[in-house]
Amino acid sequence: MDLRVLLTTFGMIFLAELGDKTQLATFSFAAESKSRLAVFIGSACALALTSLLAVVLGSEVSKLIPANYIKTGAGTLFILLGLWMIVFPGK
């Protein structure tokens, strides 16, 4: 296992997830529930499953499309979605 990749991935995902809608939803569930352990386990399992799907799909897509194209496409998509949210704010 590549420790550098592990720590880089952990750091980036940890920072990206702070304050996002998933964390806020988990916060709300924990505030409403008496079973914080169930909220934690449910949230952790959901995040692990979505991460597994991303790893599997990412590794398969990278066999067809070069990694630099995937990174460029992802960056472009983030910019477009950000612009979309600025131009068409939620009501």
N, C-alpha and C positions, 0 to 999 in steps of 0.2 A: 504494500500500500504506500502511496506517495503522500507523506505527511504534509508536504507543502500544499498540495492540491486540497487535501482534507481541511487544513486550517484556512486556506483562502476561501474555499467554498463555504465553510462554516461562517467565517466573518462576513462575507458578502450577503449570504442569505439572512443571517441574524440581523444585520443592519437594514436590509431591505424589508424585513418583516416587522420591524419596530414601528408601531403606530399605524399599520395598514388596516384595511377593513377586516381581515381575518382576525387580527389581534383584538380589534375593537369588538367584534362579534363574540369572541371567546370571553372577553372582559364582561360583556353584558350577560352571557350565560352564567358565568361564575357569580355575578352579582345577584342573579335571580334564583340560583340553585343552592340547595343545602348540601349537595354532594359535589364539592369542588374536585374531588378525585375523579369522579365520572366525567366532569367537564374537561379536566386535564387529559385523561386517557382518550376521550373522544376527539379532542382537538389534536393531540399528538398523533393519533392514528390517521386522522384525515390528512395532516400535513405530510406524514410519512408516505401515505398512499399517493398523494399528488406528486411528491418528489420522486417516487418510484416510477410513476407514469412518465414524468419529464425525462428521467434518465434513460428509460427504455426507448421512448420515442426519439429522444435526442440522439442516442447512439444509432438507431436505425436510419433516421433522416441524414445523419452525417455520412452514411455510406453512399447516399445519392447526391448530396449537396455538400460542397466544401465548407469547412467551418467558418471561414472568413465571410462567406455569403450569408450564412445563418446569423452571424453576429451583426452584419450590416443590416439584414432584414429585420432583426429584432430591434436594433437601435432605431431604424426608420419607423417601425410600427409604434414604438414608444413615443417618438416625436409626433407622429400623426395623431395618436390618441390624445396626447397632451394638448395639441392644437385644437382638436375636436372638442375637448372639454372646455377650453377657453372660449371658443367661438359659440358653442351650444351648451351653456351651463345648465345643470339640472335645475328643475323648478321645485 
